[in-house]
Amino acid sequence: MKIVLDTNVLISATLWDNSISHKLLIKLIERNVELFTTLEIINEYKKAVIRDFQYTEEKVNEIIERLLSFMKLIETSSKIELVKEDPDDNKILECAKDSESGYILSYDDHLLKLKEFESIKILRPDDFRLER
């Protein structure tokens, strides 16, 4: 199974220990699910955590180092312009397409309203059921 986590899910999973995203991330890691990200997603994560949660760059870099110990960093070649309302969301679609992921886990309404993109299911972490 291959999954892309959007920036908000990464923030929830890494900053709040008892969040649904955090608990799900632990299960995904334990089951060796392939998790994909890009430098663009990581940079957006870093910027948001520093700006919105006043983390130091050093602390955020430590978190990112841990994330990259179990996430696969890929370079995308796809250029998708599907989400017009928030073009930054397209990087999540590009990552999912180029990693051949089956799922995008997101809290973003622009992505969630798509429900599916090129057979990639787009779900809230709350609605995702890990296959046994």
NORFENZI-V125786 format. One record per run of one state. SS is the DSSP state (H for helix, E for strand, - for the rest). FROM is the first residue (numbers start at 0). TO is the last residue. If there is no record, write none. Layout:
ss=SS from=FROM to=TO
ss=SS from=FROM to=TO
//
This chain:
ss=- from=0 to=0
ss=E from=1 to=4
ss=- from=5 to=5
ss=H from=6 to=14
ss=- from=15 to=18
ss=H from=19 to=29
ss=- from=30 to=32
ss=E from=33 to=37
ss=H from=38 to=52
ss=- from=53 to=55
ss=H from=56 to=66
ss=- from=67 to=69
ss=E from=70 to=73
ss=- from=74 to=85
ss=H from=86 to=97
ss=- from=98 to=101
ss=E from=102 to=104
ss=- from=105 to=107
ss=H from=108 to=111
ss=- from=112 to=114
ss=E from=115 to=116
ss=- from=117 to=118
ss=E from=119 to=122
ss=- from=123 to=123
ss=H from=124 to=126
ss=- from=127 to=131
//
